Amino acid sequence: MTRLLPRLIAFAAIAFALIWVLFAARNTNFGPAIDDPKNFFITLLNGLTFAGLLFIVASGFALIFGLMRVINMAQGVFFLLGGYIAYDMQQKIAEGGGFTLLPADVNAWEWLIPALVATLSIGVFGLGVQQLLLRWNQGQDLRQALITIALSVILADQVIEHFHGGLGRSVTWPGSIEKFVDLHVFGIQYSLARLTVLALSLLVGALLWLWLYRTRTGMVIRAGVDDRQMTSALGINIQRTFAIAFFVGSALAGFGGAVGATQAGAATGADGQWLLNSLVVVIIGGLGSLLGAAVGSLLYGLVFTFAAVYLPSGYTNYAIVFTFALLALVLAFRPQGLVGRPG
Amino acid sequence: MTKGWTAKRIVERCVGVVVLVFVAIGPAALTDYWVSSILTQTFLLGIAAASLIFLSAYGGMISLAQTAIFGIAGFALANLVTTDATGGQNLGWNPWLGVAGAIVIATAIALVFGALASRSLGIYFLMITLALGVIGFYFFLQVDKLSGRAGIPTIRAHAPSIVGDTSAAPERLYYVALVLAFAVYVVIRYVVRTPFGIALQGIRDEPVRMASLGYNVPVHRMLAFGLAGFFASLGGVLYAWWNDLMDPAAIDLNAIVSLLVVAVIGGLGRIEGAWLGAFAFILINNYVRDIEVPVLGGSFPTVIGFIFLAIVLVSPDGLMGLWDRVWSGGRRRGDPPEVAVDVQRSAPEASPS
């Protein structure tokens, strides 16, 4: 009975959401999906691309947490910082200049190089934080969490001080990407840029999978996630592994920030939003596994996007309630997350 | 729990009495700015911090959702009592009824939050409560029927007569806040001596053992969370009167972290730390604002962030921990009435339920 009930409730919730979106959503922006399949598929694609960006940022968060039991509360600020660094870098190298560059003035390299610079800088910065502040507090996880909170307070203020007053800035997609393509489904013209985000997240996921499951370092990391002490007792230099993981985890926040600043712009406030996003993804997906981050991103991305569109008109700003409901449902029945292992 | 009158205890009692006498006659001696801006705010922020410290010191749970509950009480009050404000529902209830309603709503939501988070421990608990806290902020930011970005003004005009017009007679709210702060302190000191409080401390130290002794661990945690939510809601109601305006910025990520900073500065191990931390935080906020940070630049958050970082790195038990250490001859946690929120201990993923 105790096993059946949560499944029934989860099933009922999913069934209700599907029936609502497919058939019943009469007085919403688009109406039910059977009447307006085009906008349904656009919303679905929007949800998937948002989930892709979520995955890039949250997989870094989950990697750091899984291995070191550190919740990097500064992940949101790292995201924001990555966005601004990419913006400044692009302003420096791209011809044309101006407050926001035109896509036509930006070629593929002039997007890729700023994004990689942001990725590497945030990675190195995160590594420095880990070595200077966190390493000698290892094993004291609450203290480490408080340290990263203190860091996020300082950094959020420093971003305002040194990066355009924390005001909105957008990185520009290259002209070759910033256009619409015909998907040949219900006549949908869809943004190639958004599809690129999806492709980038799949690439990140594939690379992370290859790294974690097909290399020696990845094997050590997975062993460390399972049993830290045993792994270091086997003579493996776990400190080096920690450093690598923190570098990669932070770098992913920086890369996500560059992508996010291109897609939606960077501005103060994004740090809190993306801290919440990372937290929600790892809480519902389950901590410490790639699959958990993927499942969490997908679920949260879809629920978030659909709730914002398929709520009755005038109530679309209640979408946040669905974030809470999703969190509550998962916590009530699977406190360890959907694919997390019980502690 | 009975202890002799150690020198430390006598000193603490004396300091406590002196402070109480001082704040009781405060309005007669202090400027209006000190009365209304600094001390009244200290009392109400201290109440919110006390709800956090109560959970951490006696329940071993560091909750970042207290700010959201504080805010829910404030927003509920603002929606219930105002009549023609530019935001909110303007239900125009009787002020006392509104206060009761706000506290009941906030405490009920605290119990729900507690039920969701109470099966997790340590940093998982921290993470879940942080997510709940930030969701609280976005809820009031986005749902414009209940607040929206601009918030709900003119709450003060609908305060009960005992509070009255706080700009004309600031000492009224001052005394209300003082009495409530003292009451919260006394109630916490009492609760931790009851069987419930002692079981809670047992659960803090040995959750598995307490569970096998037949205590319902998640329910104890949830009830403690509800009680802390009740305290936080008192702080929220006071804040709504004090600030006159409830807007989402009052419970944003900055505010969430600030409350944690207050609690950490004061010390997560002892209730007195709540007001000590609040006082220190507000003093820094008021008088160290315009300091120039060398090299980095930046403003108040940078300053407070470094202070927070220094305290976490040097003295995780905060000012009260420092005080305890002075008396125990430099040892980290020696003397009871301890305390020792174990910042050091790692926690398993979820307790057996």
Interface residues (C-beta under 8 A of the other chain):
Chain A: R69 I71 M73 L133 N137 G139 Q140 D141 L142 R143 A145 L146 I147 I149 A150 L151 S152 V153 I154 A156 D157 Q158 I160 E161 H162 D271 G272 L275 L276 L279 V280 V282 I283 L287 N317 Y318 A319 I320 V321 T323 F324 L327 A328 L331 A332 P335 Q336 G340 R341 P342 G343
Chain B: I62 V112 A115 L116 A117 R119 S120 G122 I123 Y124 L126 M127 I128 L130 A131 L132 V134 I135 F137 Y138 F139 Q142 V143 D144 D252 L253 N254 V257 L260 V261 V264 L296 G297 G298 S299 F300 P301 T302 I304 G305 F306 F308 L309 V312 L313 P316 D342 V343 Q344 R345 S346 A347 P348 E349 A350 S353
